[in-house]
Amino acid sequence: MRNLKKPWFAKGLYIILFFFLSPFVMAQSPVTVAVFNESTSMPLSPPKIGPFHPGVLTGSDITLYESDRNKTYVSINISYTFHKKLYQAITIGLNLGYDYKMAYGGSLKTGIGIGYMHTFPVREIYSFQSTEYGLKKAKGNSRFIPSVSFGIGQRFSPNDFKSSELFVQQQYWLEIPYSPGFIPNMSHANTILGAKFP
């Protein structure tokens, strides 16, 4: 019975978050757009060049505090990831970020986050049904994902602290649970290239 309820819970969560996030993303600034590469990775390991598992991300920020040098903010992001051998995933994340802004237009970035990820397998799944194996309908799996990120940015207008910005970030995150009873969690890393527009 629990497995039957999970898809309805996920659909309901998507609908609620869509209506919550839509006016937020449209009304707030800056807006973030990014592409990234996902990889299975040990925590805090160096960025990997390959293999390529693409993802796209969009979101927006709410500024909590900002001065000429410091900015603390909360960001809400929605992303899509495609891993050709395992899954495709939709992720909704909440991140607490900090930027240290430098005079020549650069910035140092860090953040911690939490999120919900729903994965859907990209290959057929079979299960034992009474006397033989049969094709199983894939309903996807729910995951909890804590994360930490580090990065650098560069403003389009170096002397304008509210200018649009290009950034590169390395995000490390855990997929919990990964395979209950076998592997409790799996560590990942996203190498992100993006831009923020006021």
N, C-alpha and C positions, 0 to 999 in steps of 0.2 A: 504493500500500500504506500509505503514511503516513497518508492521510486516513481509511482504514478503521480504523486503530488509535486515532485521536484520541478518538472517542466512548467507547470502552472505558476509555481512560485517564481521561477526565473522570468517568465513572460510578464508577470505582474510587476516585478521589480524593474524591468526594462521600461514598461509603460509609465510607472510612477517617476522614475528618474528622467525619462524623456521630457515629461511635462514640467518637471522641476528645473531641469538644466536648460531647456530651450530659451526661456526669457532671460535666464542668467547669462548665458553665453552671448546672446544678442545684445544685451544692455551694458555689459561690463567691458572694461579695457584693462590691460591689453588682451588681444586674442592671440592664441598660440596655434601655429600649424607646424607639424614636424613629420619626418620620416625616420624610421629606425630599423636596426637589424637586431633580432633576438638571437641569443645563443645560450645553450646550457653551459654554465660556467661556475667555477669555484668562487666563493665570495671574495670580492675585492681583487680578482685577477685582472691582468692587463686586457685591454680590448682585443677582440678577435676580428680578423679580416673576413674569414669564411668559416663554415658555409653561410649562405645568405638566406635568412628567413625574414622577409620584409614585413613592415608594419607602418601604419599611419596613425597620427594622433592629432586631436584638436581639443581646445579647451580655453579657459579664461581664468583671470586672477581677481582676487579681492585684496587690495593693499591694506595691511594692518598698520604699518608704520613706514614712513619714507622720509629720508633726508638727502642731502647732496651725495652722501657716500653710502648710506645703508638703506636697504629695503627688505622688509619682512612681509610676506604675503601668503595667502592660501589659494591654491589653484585646484580646479576641478577639471579633469581630463577624461575624454573618451577615446579609446584606441581599438584598432583591429590588427591582429597578427595572423600571418599565414605561415605555418610550418608544414612543408610539403609531405613529410613522413609521419607526422603525429596529429596535428590538429589545426583548426582555425579558431580564433578566440576573440571575444569582445570583452574589453576591460573598462571598468569605471573606477577612477582613482581620485583620491583626495590627498593633497600634498601641502606640507608646510615648508615654504622655501625662504632662503635668505640670500641676498645678493650684496656683495661689496663692490661699489662702483668706483672706477678709477678715472682720473682726469682725462686721459688720452682716449677714452671711449670704451675701454675694456671693463669687464666685470668678472668677479669670481662668484661661483654659484654653488650652493649646497641645499639639500632638502631631505626630509623624511616623509614617507607616505604610507597609506594603507589603501587597499583596493579590493574590488570584487571582480573575478574573472570567470567567464563561462566558456568552456571549451567544447568544441564539436569535432569528433574524429573525421579525418579525411579519407580513411580506408574503411572497408567493410569489416564489421565485427560479427563473430559467430559465437553462439552459446549452445550448451547442451540442452536439448529439449526432449525429454522423456527417453527416446531410444537413439537419437542421432543429433548431430550438430546442424543448427539452422541459422539463417541470417537474423541478426538482432537489430531492431530499430534503435538507432543512435539518438539518445535524447540529450546528450551532453553532460558535462560535469561542472559542479560549482567549486571555485577555489577562493581562498583568502590569500591576499598577497601584500605583505609588508615590504617596504623598499627604502633604500637610501641612495642618494645621487650626488654627483660632483661634476662641475663643468666650468666652462668659460664662455663669455659672450663679448660681442663687439657691437657698439651702437653705430647706426648709419651716420648720425651726426655726432661726432665725438664730444662737442661742447654742450649738447642738449641731453640732460639726464633722463628726459622722458621720450627720447627718440626711439624709433623702431630698432630692433636688435636681432642679429644673427647669433646663434649659440650652438655649442656642442656639449653634450652631457653623456656621462656614463652612469647608468642606473643599474643597481644590483637589487634583485628581489627574490623572494622565496615563494614557491608554489605550495600551499598547504591546504588540504593534504594532497600528496601526489599519487601514491598507491597505498591506501590504508592496509595495514597488516604486512606490508612488504617494504616499501620505501615511504617513510612518513612525510618527507618534504623534498623538494628539488630546487636547487639554486640556479638562477638565470642572470643574464646581463643584457641590457639594451644599450646599444650605441646610438645616440639620438642626434640628428641634425635638424635644427628648426629655426623658426623666426617668430618674434613677437611684434605685433602691430598695435599701436594705440588707436 
